Amino acid sequence: MKKIFSILLCSVISVMLYNGCETNRGEIIPYVRVDIYKNIYADLGTLGPMQSMLIQGGYNGIVLFRDDMDNFYAYDRTCTLWPEHNAAVVSDTVFEGVFVCPECHSKYLLSNDGQVISGPANYPLVRYRTSVSYDVLHIYN
């Protein structure tokens, strides 16, 4: 009886730990493999500090944000409230670095990890990993 209880307890704890570490990616938008390389000078030469650029990839496109000369952040453009409506977030017409869902009007701040700053959405934009090696930016998951 103790052995069955121990196995059951371990199973419950494992499920709790696994779900607790889960990102919102699987629950909010479908997983899409991302493995993109961009030359910082040739492909991203017009992307200055505190600016954003749209590129292809991800589930609904990717918005790339540069906070200074060496730090790049890549976010999927899918609104996290209704990913099935398939409407990509767009740049706010007033504030640089803010993206808005054209359907639900949720606003996301890129300089704050894509967090929701207003609207009905509860989760930030899904963020992809980035790394810079010499003059190449790698965007991946």
N, C-alpha and C positions, 0 to 999 in steps of 0.2 A: 504494500500500500504506500509506503514512504517513497519507493522508487517511482511509482506512477505519479504521485504528487510532485516529486522533484522534476520529472520530465515535463509535466503539465506547467509547472511554475516557470521553468526555463523557456518553454515555448511562448508563454504569455509575455515574459520579459523581452524575449527576442523580437516579437512582433511589435511591442511598444517602442523599443529602441529603434527598430528599422523605420517605423512610421514617423517617429520623432525626428529622425535625421533626413527624412524625405524633403526635397525641395518642392516648390509649387509647380515645377515644370510638368510633371506627369499628370497633375490634377487640373492644371489650368489650360495649357496648350499642348498639342501633340508634340512628341519628340521628333525632331528633324536633325539629321547629322549635319554638322557645320564644320568645315575644314577649308578655310579661305586664307589665301596669302595675298597681301597687298604691299606694293613698294611704297614706302613712306613718301618718297620724293616724286616719283612718277605718277602714282595713283592717288595719293593723298596730299599732294603739294599745295592744294588750295584750302586745306583744312587747318585753320589756325587755332590757337588756344581759345578755349571756351566756345568752340563752334561744333556743329554737328553736320553729318553727311549721310545720305541714304545710299545703301548698297544692296545688291541682290544677295539673297541667301536666307536661311532660317525658314520659319513657317510662313511668314507674311512680309518678308523683307527685314533688313537690319538697319538700325540707326547707329552710326558710329559717332562717339563723342570724344573730343580731345580736351582734357582739362589743363594741360600744359604741354611743354614740348616733348615729354616722354611718356605720358600716361594716356592710354586709349581705353575706352569702354564701349562694348558692343551690346546692344539690346535688341531683342526681337520686337518687331513693330506691332505685334498682336496685342490688342486690348485684353487685359486679364479678367474683365468682367464677363464678356461674351465672346470667347474665342471663336465660336461657331459662326458668328456673323461675318467673319472674314474681312473686316474693314481694318486696314492698317492705320495706326496712329500717325498724325501729321504734325508738322511743326506749328507751334502757336504763332499767330501773326503779330503778337505784341512782345512776347518774352523769348529771347534766345535760350535754348536749352530746355524748353518746356514743350512737351508733345501732348496732343489732345486726340482723344478718340472721336471720330466724326459721328458715331452712333449714340454713345451714352454720355459724351462730353467729359469723361474723366480726364484729369490732367496729371502728367507724370513729369517729375523733375530729374533730368539726366544727371546733373551734378550731385545728386543725393541718391545714387544707386537706383535710379528709375522709380523711386517711391511715388505713390499717389499723393498729390497735394490737394486735389479736390475732385469731387464726383463720387459716384456710387461704387467704383472699383475698390477692392480691398487689398489686392496684391500688387507688388511692383512689377514692372516689365521684366521679362525673363532676360537674364544677363548671360552672355557667352563669355568664355575665357579669352583673354588676349595676352600675347607676349610679343616682345620686340627683340629681334636678333639682327644686329647691324642696321640695315635700312629696310628690313622686312617686318611687317606686322602680320602675325598669325592670329586668326580668329577661329576658335574651335570650341567643341563641347566634349 
